[in-house]
Amino acid sequence: MSSFTDSERDIAGRTKLGRKAVLFVAWIGGYLLGAFAWLVRAPLLQFIGSLGLSSDASQGLVAGLFGSSVMVVGVLVWSFLSSPSGVAA
């Protein structure tokens, strides 16, 4: 027997995530991606610097790469969670 009411489920019968849960998951995901970016930044900056770009340009490229990755992952997760069948269109 389920402890969730009908108002806590979506059309497909899955349990809806509350706002606090969504914010918590987004916070944890952002934190983990940021920590990963910090770990790989030094070798990545060295590689980009070896291509002849300045330090500022290299840092900008790395920041843009990880920022855009966070957005793409966020949109894909949102698309998957908001589709009625659970399959992103």
N, CA, C and O atoms as a GROMACS GRO file, in nm:
protein
  356
    1MET      N    1   0.084  -0.118   0.000
    1MET     CA    2   0.000   0.000   0.000
    1MET      C    3   0.088   0.124   0.000
    1MET      O    4   0.186   0.131   0.074
    2SER      N    5   0.053   0.221  -0.083
    2SER     CA    6   0.132   0.343  -0.098
    2SER      C    7   0.090   0.448   0.004
    2SER      O    8  -0.027   0.460   0.038
    3SER      N    9   0.188   0.523   0.051
    3SER     CA   10   0.159   0.630   0.146
    3SER      C   11   0.137   0.763   0.075
    3SER      O   12   0.117   0.865   0.141
    4PHE      N   13   0.139   0.765  -0.058
    4PHE     CA   14   0.120   0.888  -0.132
    4PHE      C   15  -0.024   0.902  -0.175
    4PHE      O   16  -0.089   0.804  -0.212
    5THR      N   17  -0.076   1.025  -0.169
    5THR     CA   18  -0.212   1.052  -0.214
    5THR      C   19  -0.212   1.072  -0.365
    5THR      O   20  -0.107   1.084  -0.427
    6ASP      N   21  -0.333   1.074  -0.424
    6ASP     CA   22  -0.344   1.092  -0.568
    6ASP      C   23  -0.288   1.228  -0.612
    6ASP      O   24  -0.237   1.239  -0.724
    7SER      N   25  -0.298   1.330  -0.528
    7SER     CA   26  -0.247   1.463  -0.566
    7SER      C   27  -0.095   1.467  -0.566
    7SER      O   28  -0.036   1.560  -0.621
    8GLU      N   29  -0.029   1.368  -0.507
    8GLU     CA   30   0.117   1.362  -0.505
    8GLU      C   31   0.172   1.277  -0.618
    8GLU      O   32   0.292   1.250  -0.622
    9ARG      N   33   0.087   1.235  -0.709
    9ARG     CA   34   0.130   1.154  -0.822
    9ARG      C   35   0.098   1.225  -0.952
    9ARG      O   36   0.003   1.303  -0.959
   10ASP      N   37   0.179   1.199  -1.056
   10ASP     CA   38   0.153   1.260  -1.186
   10ASP      C   39   0.062   1.169  -1.268
   10ASP      O   40   0.010   1.070  -1.218
   11ILE      N   41   0.044   1.205  -1.394
   11ILE     CA   42  -0.048   1.132  -1.481
   11ILE      C   43  -0.007   0.986  -1.497
   11ILE      O   44  -0.093   0.898  -1.502
   12ALA      N   45   0.122   0.960  -1.504
   12ALA     CA   46   0.171   0.823  -1.525
   12ALA      C   47   0.174   0.743  -1.395
   12ALA      O   48   0.210   0.625  -1.397
   13GLY      N   49   0.137   0.804  -1.283
   13GLY     CA   50   0.134   0.732  -1.156
   13GLY      C   51   0.263   0.740  -1.077
   13GLY      O   52   0.275   0.679  -0.971
   14ARG      N   53   0.361   0.817  -1.128
   14ARG     CA   54   0.486   0.833  -1.055
   14ARG      C   55   0.469   0.936  -0.945
   14ARG      O   56   0.384   1.025  -0.956
   15THR      N   57   0.548   0.926  -0.842
   15THR     CA   58   0.545   1.021  -0.733
   15THR      C   59   0.609   1.152  -0.779
   15THR      O   60   0.719   1.152  -0.835
   16LYS      N   61   0.540   1.264  -0.754
   16LYS     CA   62   0.594   1.394  -0.788
   16LYS      C   63   0.699   1.435  -0.686
   16LYS      O   64   0.685   1.406  -0.567
   17LEU      N   65   0.803   1.502  -0.732
   17LEU     CA   66   0.902   1.558  -0.641
   17LEU      C   67   0.853   1.695  -0.596
   17LEU      O   68   0.806   1.774  -0.678
   18GLY      N   69   0.864   1.723  -0.469
   18GLY     CA   70   0.829   1.854  -0.418
   18GLY      C   71   0.936   1.956  -0.454
   18GLY      O   72   1.045   1.920  -0.499
   19ARG      N   73   0.905   2.083  -0.433
   19ARG     CA   74   1.000   2.189  -0.466
   19ARG      C   75   1.128   2.177  -0.386
   19ARG      O   76   1.237   2.197  -0.440
   20LYS      N   77   1.115   2.144  -0.259
   20LYS     CA   78   1.235   2.131  -0.175
   20LYS      C   79   1.324   2.018  -0.224
   20LYS      O   80   1.446   2.031  -0.225
   21ALA      N   81   1.265   1.908  -0.265
   21ALA     CA   82   1.343   1.794  -0.315
   21ALA      C   83   1.413   1.830  -0.445
   21ALA      O   84   1.529   1.794  -0.465
   22VAL      N   85   1.342   1.900  -0.535
   22VAL     CA   86   1.402   1.941  -0.662
   22VAL      C   87   1.518   2.036  -0.638
   22VAL      O   88   1.624   2.022  -0.700
   23LEU      N   89   1.500   2.134  -0.549
   23LEU     CA   90   1.608   2.228  -0.518
   23LEU      C   91   1.727   2.157  -0.456
   23LEU      O   92   1.841   2.190  -0.486
   24PHE      N   93   1.700   2.061  -0.368
   24PHE     CA   94   1.807   1.987  -0.304
   24PHE      C   95   1.886   1.906  -0.406
   24PHE      O   96   2.009   1.905  -0.404
   25VAL      N   97   1.817   1.839  -0.496
   25VAL     CA   98   1.883   1.759  -0.600
   25VAL      C   99   1.965   1.849  -0.692
   25VAL      O  100   2.077   1.814  -0.730
   26ALA      N  101   1.909   1.966  -0.730
   26ALA     CA  102   1.982   2.060  -0.815
   26ALA      C  103   2.106   2.113  -0.742
   26ALA      O  104   2.211   2.129  -0.804
   27TRP      N  105   2.094   2.140  -0.614
   27TRP     CA  106   2.207   2.189  -0.536
   27TRP      C  107   2.318   2.084  -0.528
   27TRP      O  108   2.435   2.115  -0.551
   28ILE      N  109   2.281   1.961  -0.496
   28ILE     CA  110   2.380   1.853  -0.488
   28ILE      C  111   2.445   1.829  -0.624
   28ILE      O  112   2.567   1.813  -0.632
   29GLY      N  113   2.365   1.827  -0.730
   29GLY     CA  114   2.421   1.807  -0.863
   29GLY      C  115   2.517   1.918  -0.902
   29GLY      O  116   2.624   1.890  -0.956
   30GLY      N  117   2.480   2.042  -0.876
   30GLY     CA  118   2.568   2.154  -0.904
   30GLY      C  119   2.696   2.150  -0.823
   30GLY      O  120   2.804   2.181  -0.874
   31TYR      N  121   2.684   2.110  -0.697
   31TYR     CA  122   2.802   2.099  -0.611
   31TYR      C  123   2.898   1.992  -0.665
   31TYR      O  124   3.018   2.014  -0.674
   32LEU      N  125   2.843   1.877  -0.700
   32LEU     CA  126   2.927   1.768  -0.750
   32LEU      C  127   2.995   1.806  -0.882
   32LEU      O  128   3.112   1.776  -0.902
   33LEU      N  129   2.920   1.871  -0.972
   33LEU     CA  130   2.981   1.913  -1.098
   33LEU      C  131   3.088   2.020  -1.075
   33LEU      O  132   3.191   2.020  -1.142
   34GLY      N  133   3.063   2.110  -0.981
   34GLY     CA  134   3.163   2.211  -0.949
   34GLY      C  135   3.289   2.151  -0.890
   34GLY      O  136   3.400   2.192  -0.923
   35ALA      N  137   3.272   2.052  -0.802
   35ALA     CA  138   3.388   1.985  -0.743
   35ALA      C  139   3.466   1.910  -0.851
   35ALA      O  140   3.589   1.910  -0.850
   36PHE      N  141   3.397   1.846  -0.942
   36PHE     CA  142   3.463   1.777  -1.053
   36PHE      C  143   3.538   1.876  -1.141
   36PHE      O  144   3.651   1.850  -1.183
   37ALA      N  145   3.475   1.989  -1.170
   37ALA     CA  146   3.541   2.091  -1.252
   37ALA      C  147   3.668   2.141  -1.183
   37ALA      O  148   3.768   2.166  -1.250
   38TRP      N  149   3.664   2.157  -1.053
   38TRP     CA  150   3.782   2.203  -0.980
   38TRP      C  151   3.894   2.098  -0.989
   38TRP      O  152   4.012   2.134  -1.001
   39LEU      N  153   3.860   1.972  -0.984
   39LEU     CA  154   3.961   1.867  -0.990
   39LEU      C  155   4.030   1.860  -1.127
   39LEU      O  156   4.150   1.833  -1.135
   40VAL      N  157   3.955   1.882  -1.232
   40VAL     CA  158   4.012   1.867  -1.366
   40VAL      C  159   4.057   1.998  -1.427
   40VAL      O  160   4.108   1.998  -1.539
   41ARG      N  161   4.041   2.110  -1.358
   41ARG     CA  162   4.073   2.239  -1.417
   41ARG      C  163   4.221   2.257  -1.449
   41ARG      O  164   4.254   2.309  -1.555
   42ALA      N  165   4.311   2.214  -1.360
   42ALA     CA  166   4.455   2.237  -1.382
   42ALA      C  167   4.504   2.166  -1.509
   42ALA      O  168   4.566   2.231  -1.593
   43PRO      N  169   4.480   2.036  -1.526
   43PRO     CA  170   4.527   1.971  -1.649
   43PRO      C  171   4.458   2.026  -1.774
   43PRO      O  172   4.519   2.037  -1.880
   44LEU      N  173   4.330   2.060  -1.760
   44LEU     CA  174   4.257   2.114  -1.874
   44LEU      C  175   4.310   2.252  -1.912
   44LEU      O  176   4.325   2.282  -2.031
   45LEU      N  177   4.340   2.336  -1.813
   45LEU     CA  178   4.397   2.467  -1.841
   45LEU      C  179   4.535   2.455  -1.905
   45LEU      O  180   4.569   2.533  -1.995
   46GLN      N  181   4.615   2.359  -1.860
   46GLN     CA  182   4.746   2.338  -1.920
   46GLN      C  183   4.734   2.297  -2.066
   46GLN      O  184   4.807   2.345  -2.151
   47PHE      N  185   4.639   2.207  -2.093
   47PHE     CA  186   4.618   2.162  -2.230
   47PHE      C  187   4.573   2.277  -2.319
   47PHE      O  188   4.628   2.297  -2.428
   48ILE      N  189   4.474   2.353  -2.274
   48ILE     CA  190   4.425   2.465  -2.355
   48ILE      C  191   4.534   2.570  -2.372
   48ILE      O  192   4.548   2.629  -2.479
   49GLY      N  193   4.613   2.594  -2.265
   49GLY     CA  194   4.724   2.689  -2.275
   49GLY      C  195   4.828   2.646  -2.376
   49GLY      O  196   4.892   2.729  -2.440
   50SER      N  197   4.847   2.515  -2.390
   50SER     CA  198   4.944   2.465  -2.486
   50SER      C  199   4.901   2.490  -2.631
   50SER      O  200   4.981   2.479  -2.723
   51LEU      N  201   4.774   2.522  -2.650
   51LEU     CA  202   4.724   2.552  -2.784
   51LEU      C  203   4.753   2.696  -2.824
   51LEU      O  204   4.724   2.737  -2.936
   52GLY      N  205   4.811   2.774  -2.730
   52GLY     CA  206   4.850   2.911  -2.762
   52GLY      C  207   4.754   3.018  -2.712
   52GLY      O  208   4.771   3.135  -2.745
   53LEU      N  209   4.656   2.981  -2.633
   53LEU     CA  210   4.562   3.081  -2.580
   53LEU      C  211   4.616   3.139  -2.451
   53LEU      O  212   4.694   3.076  -2.380
   54SER      N  213   4.572   3.260  -2.420
   54SER     CA  214   4.614   3.324  -2.296
   54SER      C  215   4.546   3.256  -2.177
   54SER      O  216   4.452   3.179  -2.193
   55SER      N  217   4.596   3.285  -2.057
   55SER     CA  218   4.541   3.226  -1.936
   55SER      C  219   4.395   3.266  -1.916
   55SER      O  220   4.312   3.184  -1.876
   56ASP      N  221   4.363   3.393  -1.943
   56ASP     CA  222   4.225   3.439  -1.928
   56ASP      C  223   4.131   3.368  -2.026
   56ASP      O  224   4.020   3.328  -1.989
   57ALA      N  225   4.175   3.354  -2.150
   57ALA     CA  226   4.093   3.286  -2.249
   57ALA      C  227   4.074   3.139  -2.212
   57ALA      O  228   3.965   3.084  -2.229
   58SER      N  229   4.178   3.076  -2.161
   58SER     CA  230   4.169   2.936  -2.120
   58SER      C  231   4.069   2.920  -2.006
   58SER      O  232   3.986   2.829  -2.009
   59GLN      N  233   4.077   3.008  -1.906
   59GLN     CA  234   3.985   3.002  -1.793
   59GLN      C  235   3.842   3.027  -1.838
   59GLN      O  236   3.749   2.963  -1.789
   60GLY      N  237   3.824   3.120  -1.931
   60GLY     CA  238   3.690   3.147  -1.985
   60GLY      C  239   3.632   3.028  -2.058
   60GLY      O  240   3.514   2.998  -2.044
   61LEU      N  241   3.715   2.959  -2.136
   61LEU     CA  242   3.669   2.840  -2.207
   61LEU      C  243   3.628   2.728  -2.111
   61LEU      O  244   3.527   2.662  -2.132
   62VAL      N  245   3.707   2.709  -2.006
   62VAL     CA  246   3.676   2.604  -1.909
   62VAL      C  247   3.547   2.638  -1.834
   62VAL      O  248   3.462   2.551  -1.814
   63ALA      N  249   3.533   2.763  -1.793
   63ALA     CA  250   3.410   2.805  -1.723
   63ALA      C  251   3.288   2.789  -1.813
   63ALA      O  252   3.183   2.743  -1.768
   64GLY      N  253   3.301   2.827  -1.939
   64GLY     CA  254   3.190   2.813  -2.033
   64GLY      C  255   3.155   2.667  -2.059
   64GLY      O  256   3.037   2.631  -2.069
   65LEU      N  257   3.257   2.583  -2.069
   65LEU     CA  258   3.235   2.440  -2.092
   65LEU      C  259   3.155   2.378  -1.978
   65LEU      O  260   3.055   2.309  -2.000
   66PHE      N  261   3.199   2.403  -1.856
   66PHE     CA  262   3.129   2.343  -1.743
   66PHE      C  263   2.994   2.407  -1.718
   66PHE      O  264   2.899   2.339  -1.679
   67GLY      N  265   2.983   2.537  -1.739
   67GLY     CA  266   2.854   2.604  -1.722
   67GLY      C  267   2.751   2.552  -1.821
   67GLY      O  268   2.636   2.526  -1.785
   68SER      N  269   2.792   2.538  -1.946
   68SER     CA  270   2.698   2.487  -2.047
   68SER      C  271   2.664   2.340  -2.021
   68SER      O  272   2.552   2.298  -2.048
   69SER      N  273   2.759   2.264  -1.970
   69SER     CA  274   2.731   2.124  -1.937
   69SER      C  275   2.625   2.113  -1.828
   69SER      O  276   2.536   2.029  -1.834
   70VAL      N  277   2.636   2.199  -1.728
   70VAL     CA  278   2.537   2.200  -1.620
   70VAL      C  279   2.399   2.231  -1.677
   70VAL      O  280   2.300   2.167  -1.640
   71MET      N  281   2.390   2.328  -1.766
   71MET     CA  282   2.260   2.364  -1.823
   71MET      C  283   2.202   2.251  -1.908
   71MET      O  284   2.083   2.222  -1.900
   72VAL      N  285   2.286   2.187  -1.989
   72VAL     CA  286   2.236   2.078  -2.074
   72VAL      C  287   2.186   1.963  -1.988
   72VAL      O  288   2.078   1.908  -2.014
   73VAL      N  289   2.261   1.925  -1.887
   73VAL     CA  290   2.219   1.817  -1.798
   73VAL      C  291   2.090   1.856  -1.726
   73VAL      O  292   1.998   1.775  -1.714
   74GLY      N  293   2.081   1.980  -1.680
   74GLY     CA  294   1.960   2.025  -1.612
   74GLY      C  295   1.837   2.021  -1.702
   74GLY      O  296   1.731   1.977  -1.658
   75VAL      N  297   1.851   2.065  -1.826
   75VAL     CA  298   1.738   2.063  -1.919
   75VAL      C  299   1.699   1.919  -1.953
   75VAL      O  300   1.580   1.889  -1.963
   76LEU      N  301   1.797   1.832  -1.971
   76LEU     CA  302   1.764   1.692  -2.001
   76LEU      C  303   1.692   1.625  -1.885
   76LEU      O  304   1.595   1.552  -1.906
   77VAL      N  305   1.737   1.650  -1.763
   77VAL     CA  306   1.670   1.593  -1.645
   77VAL      C  307   1.529   1.649  -1.633
   77VAL      O  308   1.434   1.574  -1.609
   78TRP      N  309   1.515   1.780  -1.651
   78TRP     CA  310   1.382   1.842  -1.643
   78TRP      C  311   1.290   1.785  -1.750
   78TRP      O  312   1.173   1.758  -1.723
   79SER      N  313   1.342   1.768  -1.872
   79SER     CA  314   1.262   1.712  -1.981
   79SER      C  315   1.217   1.570  -1.949
   79SER      O  316   1.102   1.533  -1.973
   80PHE      N  317   1.308   1.491  -1.894
   80PHE     CA  318   1.273   1.352  -1.860
   80PHE      C  319   1.169   1.347  -1.749
   80PHE      O  320   1.074   1.270  -1.757
   81LEU      N  321   1.188   1.430  -1.646
   81LEU     CA  322   1.096   1.425  -1.531
   81LEU      C  323   0.960   1.486  -1.561
   81LEU      O  324   0.861   1.452  -1.495
   82SER      N  325   0.952   1.578  -1.659
   82SER     CA  326   0.825   1.643  -1.685
   82SER      C  327   0.744   1.575  -1.793
   82SER      O  328   0.628   1.610  -1.812
   83SER      N  329   0.802   1.480  -1.864
   83SER     CA  330   0.724   1.412  -1.969
   83SER      C  331   0.634   1.307  -1.906
   83SER      O  332   0.676   1.238  -1.813
   84PRO      N  333   0.511   1.294  -1.954
   84PRO     CA  334   0.415   1.201  -1.892
   84PRO      C  335   0.460   1.056  -1.894
   84PRO      O  336   0.431   0.982  -1.800
   85SER      N  337   0.530   1.014  -1.998
   85SER     CA  338   0.569   0.874  -2.007
   85SER      C  339   0.704   0.844  -1.945
   85SER      O  340   0.744   0.728  -1.934
   86GLY      N  341   0.776   0.950  -1.904
   86GLY     CA  342   0.907   0.930  -1.847
   86GLY      C  343   1.017   0.918  -1.950
   86GLY      O  344   1.132   0.891  -1.917
   87VAL      N  345   0.981   0.938  -2.078
   87VAL     CA  346   1.078   0.932  -2.187
   87VAL      C  347   1.081   1.069  -2.251
   87VAL      O  348   0.979   1.120  -2.297
   88ALA      N  349   1.198   1.129  -2.254
   88ALA     CA  350   1.211   1.264  -2.313
   88ALA      C  351   1.179   1.257  -2.461
   88ALA      O  352   1.221   1.165  -2.532
   89ALA      N  353   1.104   1.356  -2.507
   89ALA     CA  354   1.063   1.359  -2.648
   89ALA      C  355   1.172   1.414  -2.736
   89ALA      O  356   1.156   1.424  -2.857
   0.00000   0.00000   0.00000
